[in-house]
Amino acid sequence: MADTGPLAGIRVVDLTAMVMGPYCTQIMADMGADVVKIEPPEGDNTRYISVGPAAGMSGVFVNVNRGKRSVVLDLRSPDGRAAMRELVRRADVFIHSMRAKAITRLGLGYADVSALNPSIVYTNCYGYGRRGPERDRPAYDDTIQAECGLPAVQKQLTGEADYVGTIMADKVAGLTALYATMMALFHRERTGEGQEVEVAMFETMASFMLVEHANGAMFDPPLGPAVYPRTVAPNRRPYRTKDGYIAALIYNDKHWNAFVAAVQPAWASATYATLEARAHQIDTVYGLVAQTLAERTTAEWLDLFRELEIPAAPLNTPDALFDDPHLNAVGLFETVDTPHGPVRFPGVPTWFSRTPGKVRGPAPELGADTGAVLAELGLALGEEEQVS
């Protein structure tokens, strides 16, 4: 766990669970921060939700908690809360995913923590922001996907209301919590001032969905519904080929003209000549392309599209990513030895010329670092009550 990365020297006290908060702090750990994960005696529930090489070490947990240190504290006890206060007194960042009432009852609200450490960056990860009427409701990825409109958009696209096949709300909110925390740290670097940050899943995903779907509904008066037509066109899907599927986007005028000249000269008319003209009849265009792409094999189309510099790709499975030549050439995957055997992590996707990140180590066993971290506070196991 050598100190490398742009966050080397930053200590993060991580009182988050499941995926949103741990994904945020996993990236901080990869970037060199010392992330101390606080767990209840039974551990983070994510330890138990998927397969793993040992009890309490599920694949999801191992990935989003790699490189952290695990400390078990019973925050219902005076001793546990006292140790926690000492931890935040020495931290740069405190991040939690408890509801507002619960964190306040523990004496760990922003007013309490900032009184101990005025320069701390204090990040709340909530389902719903505290200023709204839903502030006390529980939230999970599925319910937030529903509320932000994802299944409704999927229904326009496929005819059925579906969740997308990844925990998008958790991960987008985790990334948002990361950039918000980093901005607050940047402000502290310039001014010395700590502050409180709030990131709510619903608000985050509403903003995320409306990047393109706000569209005509943004204007006063509205110029159309909140939908971006291209993304919900029924024919927008991977194209069938003679022997499988291909993803291709023959979108801008350069790509369109190259495709028409090479494959369909009959389409060289004013009807489809410009991006604006095609955008107004995008589903028809997708349908025409679909009929054409069914006539050759995937390999034949990939060769042609690469020659024409048209964006195209085969359909990978998640399993195939581990053997992807490009991902392996850029060194995305990092193998780390753990007590349960080697783990091949999907590593740091960003590149820094001077302060590169890396997977700092395996995910911790439950409470494995309690003794060491308490010793750093001047405590021994069972003696947390010495801290006031």
C-alpha positions as CSV (number, residue, x, y, z in Angstrom):
1,M,0.0,0.0,0.0
2,A,2.7,2.5,-1.0
3,D,1.5,6.1,-1.1
4,T,1.0,6.8,-4.8
5,G,-1.5,8.8,-6.7
6,P,-2.8,12.4,-6.5
7,L,-4.5,11.8,-3.2
8,A,-1.5,10.4,-1.4
9,G,-1.6,11.8,2.2
10,I,-5.3,12.3,2.3
11,R,-7.2,10.3,5.0
12,V,-10.8,9.4,4.3
13,V,-13.1,8.0,7.0
14,D,-15.7,6.0,5.1
15,L,-19.0,5.2,6.8
16,T,-20.7,4.1,3.6
17,A,-22.2,0.8,2.6
18,M,-23.5,-1.0,-0.5
19,V,-22.3,0.6,-3.7
20,M,-22.8,4.4,-4.1
21,G,-20.4,5.5,-1.3
22,P,-18.0,2.6,-1.5
23,Y,-17.5,3.1,-5.3
24,C,-16.7,6.7,-4.6
25,T,-14.1,5.9,-1.9
26,Q,-12.7,2.9,-3.9
27,I,-11.6,5.5,-6.5
28,M,-10.1,7.6,-3.8
29,A,-8.2,4.6,-2.5
30,D,-6.9,3.8,-6.0
31,M,-5.7,7.4,-6.2
32,G,-3.6,7.0,-3.1
33,A,-5.9,8.1,-0.2
34,D,-5.8,6.2,3.1
35,V,-9.5,5.0,3.2
36,V,-10.6,3.7,6.6
37,K,-13.8,1.8,6.1
38,I,-16.0,1.8,9.3
39,E,-18.2,-1.3,9.5
40,P,-20.7,-2.6,12.1
41,P,-19.9,-5.9,13.8
42,E,-21.9,-7.8,11.1
43,G,-20.1,-6.0,8.3
44,D,-21.3,-4.2,5.2
45,N,-24.2,-6.1,3.6
46,T,-22.4,-6.0,0.3
47,R,-20.0,-8.6,1.7
48,Y,-22.7,-11.2,1.3
49,I,-24.6,-10.4,-1.9
50,S,-22.7,-12.3,-4.6
51,V,-20.2,-15.1,-5.1
52,G,-16.8,-14.9,-3.5
53,P,-13.8,-17.0,-2.5
54,A,-14.7,-16.8,1.2
55,A,-17.5,-15.9,3.4
56,G,-18.0,-12.1,3.6
57,M,-15.8,-11.5,0.5
58,S,-18.3,-11.3,-2.4
59,G,-17.2,-10.2,-5.8
60,V,-19.0,-6.9,-5.6
61,F,-17.7,-6.1,-2.1
62,V,-14.1,-7.0,-3.0
63,N,-14.1,-4.8,-6.1
64,V,-15.6,-1.6,-4.6
65,N,-13.6,-1.9,-1.3
66,R,-10.2,-2.8,-2.6
67,G,-7.3,-1.0,-1.0
68,K,-9.2,0.1,2.1
69,R,-8.7,-0.7,5.7
70,S,-11.6,-2.2,7.7
71,V,-12.4,-1.1,11.2
72,V,-15.3,-2.5,13.2
73,L,-17.0,-0.1,15.5
74,D,-20.3,-0.4,17.2
75,L,-21.5,3.2,16.9
76,R,-24.5,2.4,19.2
77,S,-22.0,2.2,22.0
78,P,-20.3,5.2,23.7
79,D,-16.9,3.6,23.1
80,G,-17.5,3.2,19.4
81,R,-18.7,6.7,19.0
82,A,-15.8,8.0,21.0
83,A,-13.3,6.2,18.7
84,M,-15.2,7.5,15.7
85,R,-14.9,11.1,16.9
86,E,-11.1,10.7,17.3
87,L,-10.9,9.3,13.7
88,V,-12.8,12.2,12.2
89,R,-10.7,14.6,14.2
90,R,-7.7,13.5,12.2
91,A,-9.3,13.0,8.8
92,D,-9.4,15.1,5.7
93,V,-12.7,13.6,4.5
94,F,-15.7,12.1,6.2
95,I,-18.2,10.4,4.0
96,H,-21.4,8.5,5.0
97,S,-24.5,7.0,3.5
98,M,-26.8,7.0,6.6
99,R,-30.1,8.9,6.5
100,A,-30.0,12.4,8.1
101,K,-31.9,11.5,11.2
102,A,-29.7,8.4,11.9
103,I,-26.4,10.2,11.5
104,T,-27.6,13.0,13.7
105,R,-28.7,10.6,16.5
106,L,-25.2,9.2,16.5
107,G,-23.7,12.6,17.2
108,L,-22.0,12.6,13.8
109,G,-23.8,15.3,11.9
110,Y,-21.9,18.0,10.2
111,A,-22.2,20.4,13.2
112,D,-20.7,17.8,15.5
113,V,-17.9,16.7,13.2
114,S,-16.9,20.2,12.1
115,A,-16.7,21.2,15.7
116,L,-14.0,18.6,16.1
117,N,-12.3,19.3,12.8
118,P,-13.3,22.6,11.1
119,S,-11.3,21.9,8.0
120,I,-12.9,18.5,7.2
121,V,-14.8,17.9,4.0
122,Y,-18.0,16.2,5.1
123,T,-19.9,14.4,2.3
124,N,-23.5,13.1,2.8
125,C,-24.6,10.4,0.4
126,Y,-28.4,10.3,0.4
127,G,-31.3,8.9,-1.5
128,Y,-33.1,12.3,-1.5
129,G,-31.9,15.7,-0.6
130,R,-32.7,17.0,2.9
131,R,-34.5,20.1,1.6
132,G,-37.3,18.0,0.0
133,P,-40.3,16.2,1.3
134,E,-38.8,12.7,0.4
135,R,-35.7,13.2,2.6
136,D,-36.5,10.4,5.0
137,R,-37.4,7.7,2.4
138,P,-35.1,4.8,1.8
139,A,-33.7,4.5,-1.8
140,Y,-32.1,1.8,-3.9
141,D,-30.9,1.7,-7.4
142,D,-34.2,0.2,-8.8
143,T,-36.4,2.7,-7.2
144,I,-34.3,5.6,-8.3
145,Q,-34.1,4.3,-11.8
146,A,-37.9,4.2,-11.8
147,E,-38.3,7.7,-10.4
148,C,-35.8,9.3,-12.7
149,G,-37.5,8.0,-15.8
150,L,-35.2,5.2,-17.0
151,P,-37.8,2.5,-17.3
152,A,-40.2,4.9,-19.1
153,V,-37.5,5.7,-21.6
154,Q,-36.7,1.9,-22.0
155,K,-40.4,1.4,-22.7
156,Q,-40.3,3.9,-25.5
157,L,-37.3,2.1,-26.9
158,T,-38.4,-1.5,-26.5
159,G,-42.1,-1.5,-25.7
160,E,-41.5,-2.8,-22.2
161,A,-40.7,-0.8,-19.0
162,D,-37.3,-2.2,-17.9
163,Y,-34.5,-1.4,-15.6
164,V,-31.1,-1.1,-17.4
165,G,-28.9,-4.0,-16.8
166,T,-26.4,-2.3,-14.5
167,I,-26.8,-0.5,-11.2
168,M,-26.5,2.8,-13.0
169,A,-28.0,5.1,-10.3
170,D,-25.6,3.8,-7.6
171,K,-22.6,4.2,-9.8
172,V,-23.5,7.6,-11.3
173,A,-24.2,8.9,-7.9
174,G,-20.9,7.5,-6.6
175,L,-19.0,9.3,-9.3
176,T,-20.9,12.5,-8.5
177,A,-20.0,12.1,-4.8
178,L,-16.4,11.7,-5.9
179,Y,-16.2,14.9,-8.0
180,A,-18.2,16.9,-5.4
181,T,-15.8,15.8,-2.7
182,M,-12.8,16.6,-4.8
183,M,-14.1,20.1,-5.6
184,A,-14.5,20.7,-1.8
185,L,-11.0,19.5,-1.2
186,F,-9.7,21.8,-3.9
187,H,-11.5,24.7,-2.2
188,R,-9.9,23.7,1.1
189,E,-6.5,23.6,-0.6
190,R,-6.9,27.2,-1.7
191,T,-8.6,28.6,1.4
192,G,-8.2,26.2,4.3
193,E,-12.0,26.0,4.7
194,G,-13.8,22.7,5.2
195,Q,-17.4,22.4,4.2
196,E,-20.4,20.1,4.0
197,V,-21.4,18.4,0.7
198,E,-24.6,16.7,-0.1
199,V,-25.1,14.2,-3.0
200,A,-28.6,12.7,-3.5
201,M,-29.2,9.8,-5.8
202,F,-32.6,11.1,-7.1
203,E,-31.4,14.6,-7.8
204,T,-28.2,13.2,-9.4
205,M,-30.1,10.8,-11.7
206,A,-32.7,13.4,-12.6
207,S,-30.0,15.7,-13.7
208,F,-28.2,12.8,-15.5
209,M,-31.3,11.8,-17.4
210,L,-32.2,15.3,-18.4
211,V,-28.8,16.1,-20.0
212,E,-30.3,15.1,-23.4
213,H,-34.0,14.3,-22.6
214,A,-34.8,17.8,-21.2
215,N,-34.7,18.9,-24.9
216,G,-37.8,20.9,-25.9
217,A,-39.3,20.8,-22.3
218,M,-36.5,23.3,-21.1
219,F,-38.0,26.2,-23.0
220,D,-40.8,28.6,-22.1
221,P,-43.2,27.9,-23.6
222,P,-42.2,24.2,-24.1
223,L,-41.2,23.3,-27.7
224,G,-41.8,19.6,-27.1
225,P,-41.8,16.8,-24.6
226,A,-38.8,15.9,-22.4
227,V,-37.3,13.3,-24.7
228,Y,-34.4,13.0,-27.1
229,P,-35.9,11.2,-30.1
230,R,-32.7,9.5,-31.4
231,T,-32.2,7.5,-28.2
232,V,-35.8,6.2,-28.0
233,A,-36.2,5.3,-31.7
234,P,-37.5,1.7,-31.9
235,N,-35.0,0.8,-34.5
236,R,-32.1,2.1,-32.4
237,R,-30.6,-1.2,-31.4
238,P,-27.6,-3.4,-32.4
239,Y,-28.0,-4.3,-36.0
240,R,-28.5,-8.0,-37.1
241,T,-25.9,-9.1,-39.6
242,K,-25.8,-12.2,-41.7
243,D,-24.2,-14.1,-38.8
244,G,-24.7,-12.1,-35.7
245,Y,-24.9,-8.5,-34.6
246,I,-22.9,-5.2,-34.9
247,A,-23.1,-1.8,-33.3
248,A,-22.6,1.0,-35.7
249,L,-23.5,4.7,-35.8
250,I,-23.6,6.2,-39.3
251,Y,-24.4,9.6,-37.8
252,N,-22.7,12.7,-39.0
253,D,-22.5,13.9,-42.6
254,K,-19.0,12.6,-43.1
255,H,-19.9,9.1,-41.9
256,W,-23.2,9.1,-43.8
257,N,-21.6,10.2,-47.1
258,A,-18.9,7.6,-46.9
259,F,-21.4,4.9,-46.2
260,V,-23.7,6.0,-49.0
261,A,-20.9,6.2,-51.5
262,A,-19.5,2.8,-50.6
263,V,-22.7,0.8,-50.0
264,Q,-25.9,2.6,-51.0
265,P,-25.4,5.2,-53.8
266,A,-29.2,5.3,-54.3
267,W,-29.5,7.1,-50.9
268,A,-27.6,10.1,-52.2
269,S,-30.6,12.4,-52.3
270,A,-31.8,15.5,-50.4
271,T,-34.1,13.4,-48.3
272,Y,-31.2,12.2,-46.2
273,A,-28.4,14.5,-47.2
274,T,-27.9,16.4,-43.9
275,L,-27.7,15.5,-40.2
276,E,-30.7,17.8,-39.6
277,A,-32.8,16.0,-42.3
278,R,-31.9,12.6,-40.9
279,A,-32.5,13.6,-37.3
280,H,-36.1,14.5,-38.1
281,Q,-36.7,11.0,-39.5
282,I,-34.1,9.1,-37.5
283,D,-36.2,5.9,-36.9
284,T,-36.7,5.5,-40.7
285,V,-33.0,6.0,-41.2
286,Y,-32.2,3.3,-38.6
287,G,-34.6,1.0,-40.3
288,L,-33.0,1.4,-43.7
289,V,-29.5,0.8,-42.3
290,A,-30.8,-2.3,-40.5
291,Q,-32.1,-3.8,-43.8
292,T,-28.7,-3.1,-45.4
293,L,-26.5,-4.5,-42.6
294,A,-28.4,-7.8,-42.7
295,E,-26.9,-8.5,-46.0
296,R,-23.2,-9.1,-44.9
297,T,-21.4,-10.7,-42.0
298,T,-20.3,-8.9,-38.9
299,A,-16.6,-9.3,-39.9
300,E,-17.2,-7.9,-43.4
301,W,-19.0,-4.8,-42.0
302,L,-16.3,-4.3,-39.3
303,D,-13.6,-4.3,-42.0
304,L,-15.5,-1.8,-44.1
305,F,-16.5,0.5,-41.3
306,R,-12.9,0.6,-40.1
307,E,-11.7,1.5,-43.6
308,L,-14.3,4.3,-43.8
309,E,-13.6,5.4,-40.2
310,I,-17.3,4.9,-39.2
311,P,-17.8,4.1,-35.5
312,A,-18.6,0.4,-35.2
313,A,-18.0,-2.4,-32.7
314,P,-18.8,-6.1,-32.1
315,L,-21.1,-7.0,-29.3
316,N,-19.0,-8.0,-26.3
317,T,-20.2,-9.8,-23.2
318,P,-18.9,-8.7,-19.8
319,D,-16.8,-11.9,-19.7
320,A,-15.2,-10.9,-23.0
321,L,-13.8,-7.7,-21.5
322,F,-11.3,-9.6,-19.5
323,D,-9.7,-10.8,-22.8
324,D,-10.2,-7.6,-24.8
325,P,-6.9,-6.9,-26.7
326,H,-7.2,-3.1,-26.2
327,L,-8.0,-3.2,-22.5
328,N,-5.1,-5.5,-21.9
329,A,-2.7,-3.4,-24.1
330,V,-3.5,-0.3,-22.0
331,G,-3.1,-2.3,-18.8
332,L,-6.6,-1.9,-17.4
333,F,-6.5,-5.1,-15.4
334,E,-4.3,-5.5,-12.3
335,T,-3.8,-8.8,-10.6
336,V,-3.4,-8.6,-6.8
337,D,-2.5,-11.4,-4.5
338,T,-5.0,-11.9,-1.7
339,P,-5.3,-14.3,1.2
340,H,-7.9,-16.2,-0.9
341,G,-5.9,-16.3,-4.1
342,P,-5.1,-13.8,-6.9
343,V,-7.8,-11.4,-8.0
344,R,-7.8,-9.7,-11.4
345,F,-9.3,-6.3,-10.8
346,P,-10.6,-4.0,-13.5
347,G,-8.2,-1.3,-12.4
348,V,-7.8,2.5,-12.8
349,P,-9.3,3.7,-16.1
350,T,-7.5,7.1,-16.0
351,W,-3.9,8.0,-16.7
352,F,-1.7,10.5,-14.9
353,S,1.8,11.3,-16.2
354,R,3.2,12.2,-12.7
355,T,0.8,10.8,-10.1
356,P,-0.6,7.5,-11.4
357,G,-3.2,5.6,-9.5
358,K,-3.2,1.9,-8.9
359,V,-5.1,-0.8,-7.1
360,R,-3.5,-0.4,-3.7
361,G,-4.3,-3.8,-2.3
362,P,-7.1,-6.4,-1.7
363,A,-10.4,-5.7,0.0
364,P,-10.0,-6.0,3.8
365,E,-11.4,-8.9,5.9
366,L,-14.0,-7.6,8.3
367,G,-12.3,-5.7,11.0
368,A,-8.8,-6.7,9.9
369,D,-7.4,-3.3,10.6
370,T,-9.2,-2.4,13.8
371,G,-6.3,-2.9,16.1
372,A,-3.8,-1.0,13.8
373,V,-6.1,2.0,13.3
374,L,-7.0,2.2,17.0
375,A,-3.3,2.1,17.8
376,E,-2.8,5.1,15.6
377,L,-5.3,6.9,17.8
378,G,-3.4,5.9,20.9
379,L,-6.0,3.2,21.8
380,A,-5.9,-0.6,22.2
381,L,-8.7,-3.0,21.4
382,G,-11.4,-2.6,24.0
383,E,-10.1,0.8,25.3
384,E,-12.0,3.1,23.0
385,E,-13.6,4.6,26.1
386,Q,-10.3,6.4,26.8
387,V,-11.1,8.9,24.0
388,S,-13.3,11.8,24.9
